[in-house]
Amino acid sequence: MDLVEVTPRLHMLRFPIGQAYLWRDGGGPGAELTLVDAGNATSAPEIEAAIRSLGPDPAALRRIVLTHCHRDHVGAAAELSARYGAEVVAHRLEAPVIRGERPVPEPVLLDWERPLYAHGLTVPEAPPTPVHREVEDGADLGFGDGAYAVHSPGHTDGSIAVHLPRRGVLFTGDCVAGVQQVMMLGVFNTDRERALESFRRLAALKPAVACFGHGDPVTEDTAAVLAAAAAHDSAAVA
């Protein structure tokens, strides 16, 4: 796993497939940590080591916000929550899947996506994971000076992005992907048209920093690049 500073308060935890993000509110012993997504099912030791390398104790982990139900995002959430008492947060529509009460929805794959999807299935399955708080669009997530959930369906029905408007940061989940500083609609969608609608909604938020489930964050000219990418992908499908 690679640990990459995005901003002084924000680090990316990059795994062989997918990534998670660690946000820190405050400093010193009173710091509170939030994890946005949780890597894969074997990631807990690496996440703990990453937290310690930055100074805090993993016991400062207060919440784990899951952008959606896929195995490379839910991964270590159950283990970390059980160990440190962190609250697991997800959209109401996604919660039954994360808990293992409903199957993971199958994507409608484009031909070129099929080998990529098969590769993604090499990630170990996530165990059934408790969701302590089910949220809707606009819900206050309790960190980052006003972070809130943005319902962004299409990748899955209950996918969310996480927007920190006062910090200019947007976590897109898998609605948007970054490839060599180029943004594009994420892959493996259950409903591509809805995903494009969500992409346009996220672009309208005009973040200064965009963090993806796959691909390096974008920190320069982000709003313009995101808007151009959303317009390009929408035009390509029209």
C-alpha positions in Angstrom: 0.0 0.0 0.0 1.1 3.6 -0.8 0.4 6.5 1.5 0.1 9.8 -0.4 -0.5 13.3 1.0 -3.2 15.1 -1.0 -3.5 18.1 1.4 -2.2 18.5 5.0 -5.5 17.1 6.3 -6.0 14.4 3.7 -4.1 11.3 2.7 -4.8 8.7 0.0 -4.2 5.0 0.9 -3.6 3.3 -2.5 -3.9 -0.4 -2.7 -3.2 -2.7 -5.7 -6.8 -2.3 -6.7 -8.7 0.8 -5.5 -8.0 3.2 -2.7 -9.3 4.8 0.5 -8.9 8.3 2.0 -8.0 9.4 5.5 -9.3 12.8 6.7 -8.0 14.4 9.9 -10.0 17.0 11.9 -7.9 18.8 14.5 -4.4 17.9 15.7 -2.6 16.3 18.6 -4.4 13.9 21.0 -7.7 15.4 20.2 -7.6 14.6 16.5 -10.6 12.8 15.0 -10.1 10.6 11.9 -12.6 9.7 9.2 -12.0 7.0 6.6 -13.7 7.3 3.2 -13.9 3.7 2.0 -11.9 0.9 3.6 -9.8 -0.9 1.0 -10.1 -4.7 0.8 -10.8 -7.3 3.4 -7.1 -7.8 4.2 -6.3 -4.0 4.5 -6.9 -3.4 8.2 -3.2 -3.8 9.3 -2.0 -1.6 6.5 -4.5 1.1 7.3 -3.6 1.0 11.0 0.1 1.3 10.2 -0.6 4.2 7.8 -2.5 6.0 10.6 0.3 5.5 13.1 2.9 6.7 10.6 1.1 10.0 10.5 1.1 10.4 14.3 -2.5 9.6 15.5 -3.5 6.4 17.2 -6.0 4.3 15.2 -8.3 4.6 18.1 -9.0 8.2 16.9 -10.9 6.7 14.0 -14.5 7.9 14.5 -16.3 7.0 11.3 -16.0 5.0 8.1 -18.0 6.4 5.2 -18.6 3.9 2.5 -19.3 5.3 -1.0 -20.9 2.0 -2.2 -21.0 -1.7 -1.6 -18.2 -3.1 -3.7 -15.6 -5.3 -2.1 -12.6 -3.0 -2.8 -14.4 -0.2 -0.8 -16.1 -2.1 2.0 -13.2 -4.4 2.7 -11.8 -3.7 6.1 -14.6 -1.6 7.5 -16.1 -4.3 9.7 -12.7 -5.2 11.3 -11.7 -1.6 11.9 -15.2 -0.7 13.3 -15.2 -3.6 15.7 -11.7 -2.8 16.9 -12.0 0.9 17.4 -15.8 1.6 17.7 -15.9 3.6 14.4 -19.3 4.3 13.1 -20.0 2.8 9.6 -22.0 5.1 7.4 -23.6 4.3 4.0 -26.6 5.3 1.9 -29.9 3.7 2.9 -30.2 1.8 -0.4 -26.7 0.4 -0.1 -26.9 -0.7 3.5 -28.6 -4.0 3.0 -26.0 -5.1 0.4 -23.1 -4.0 2.7 -24.7 -6.0 5.5 -24.9 -9.1 3.3 -28.7 -9.1 3.3 -29.0 -8.6 -0.4 -26.6 -9.6 -3.3 -24.2 -7.2 -4.8 -25.9 -5.8 -8.0 -24.4 -7.0 -11.3 -23.1 -4.2 -13.6 -24.1 -3.9 -17.2 -20.7 -4.2 -18.8 -19.4 -2.8 -22.0 -17.3 -5.2 -24.0 -14.0 -3.4 -23.1 -14.9 -3.5 -19.4 -15.2 -7.3 -19.2 -11.5 -8.1 -18.7 -11.1 -5.2 -16.2 -14.1 -6.5 -14.2 -12.7 -10.0 -14.1 -9.4 -8.6 -12.7 -11.3 -6.6 -10.1 -13.0 -9.8 -8.8 -9.5 -11.0 -7.7 -10.0 -8.7 -4.7 -11.2 -10.9 -1.7 -14.9 -10.6 -1.0 -15.8 -8.2 1.8 -17.4 -9.8 4.8 -20.9 -8.8 5.9 -20.4 -5.4 7.5 -22.6 -3.5 9.9 -24.0 -0.1 8.9 -24.6 2.0 12.0 -26.0 5.0 10.2 -28.0 5.0 7.0 -28.1 8.3 5.2 -29.9 10.1 2.4 -28.9 12.8 0.0 -27.7 15.9 1.8 -27.1 14.2 5.1 -24.5 15.8 7.4 -21.6 13.3 7.8 -20.1 14.9 10.9 -16.6 15.8 9.8 -14.6 18.2 7.6 -16.4 21.4 8.6 -19.7 20.3 7.0 -19.1 17.2 4.9 -22.3 15.9 3.4 -23.5 13.0 1.3 -24.3 13.5 -2.3 -26.5 10.6 -3.7 -24.9 9.7 -7.0 -26.7 6.6 -8.4 -25.7 4.7 -11.5 -22.6 2.9 -10.5 -24.9 1.3 -7.9 -28.3 2.5 -6.7 -27.0 3.7 -3.4 -23.7 5.2 -4.4 -22.7 8.4 -2.7 -20.1 11.1 -3.1 -18.8 13.0 -0.1 -18.5 16.8 -0.5 -16.6 19.1 1.9 -17.7 22.5 0.5 -15.7 24.6 3.0 -12.6 22.6 2.2 -13.2 22.4 -1.6 -12.8 18.6 -1.5 -15.0 16.1 -3.3 -14.8 12.3 -2.9 -16.5 10.8 -6.0 -16.5 7.1 -5.1 -16.6 5.2 -8.4 -18.9 7.6 -10.2 -15.8 9.3 -11.6 -12.3 7.8 -12.3 -9.0 9.5 -12.8 -6.5 8.2 -15.3 -3.2 10.1 -15.6 -4.9 13.4 -14.5 -7.8 12.8 -17.0 -11.2 12.3 -15.5 -13.8 10.0 -17.0 -17.0 8.3 -16.1 -16.3 5.3 -13.8 -16.7 1.8 -15.1 -18.9 -1.2 -14.1 -22.1 0.8 -13.8 -25.5 -0.8 -13.2 -27.1 2.1 -15.1 -24.8 4.2 -17.3 -27.4 6.9 -18.0 -28.0 7.5 -14.3 -24.2 7.5 -13.7 -23.8 10.2 -16.3 -26.5 12.3 -14.6 -24.6 11.9 -11.3 -21.3 12.8 -13.0 -22.8 16.1 -14.2 -24.2 16.8 -10.7 -20.8 16.2 -9.1 -19.2 18.5 -11.7 -21.6 21.3 -10.8 -20.2 21.3 -7.3 -16.9 22.8 -8.7 -14.5 21.3 -6.2 -10.9 22.4 -5.9 -9.8 18.8 -5.1 -11.4 15.7 -6.6 -10.6 12.2 -5.1 -11.6 9.1 -6.9 -12.1 5.4 -6.0 -9.6 4.6 -8.7 -6.9 7.0 -10.0 -4.9 9.8 -8.6 -6.6 12.8 -7.1 -6.8 16.0 -9.2 -5.8 19.2 -7.4 -5.2 21.8 -10.1 -7.9 23.3 -12.4 -10.2 20.7 -10.9 -13.5 22.3 -11.5 -12.8 23.1 -15.1 -11.4 19.6 -15.8 -14.3 17.9 -14.1 -16.9 19.9 -16.0 -15.1 19.3 -19.3 -15.0 15.5 -18.6 -18.7 15.4 -17.7 -19.6 17.2 -20.9 -17.4 15.1 -23.1 -18.7 11.8 -21.7 -22.3 13.0 -21.9 -21.8 14.0 -25.6 -20.2 10.7 -26.4 -23.3 8.8 -25.3 -25.8 11.3 -26.8 
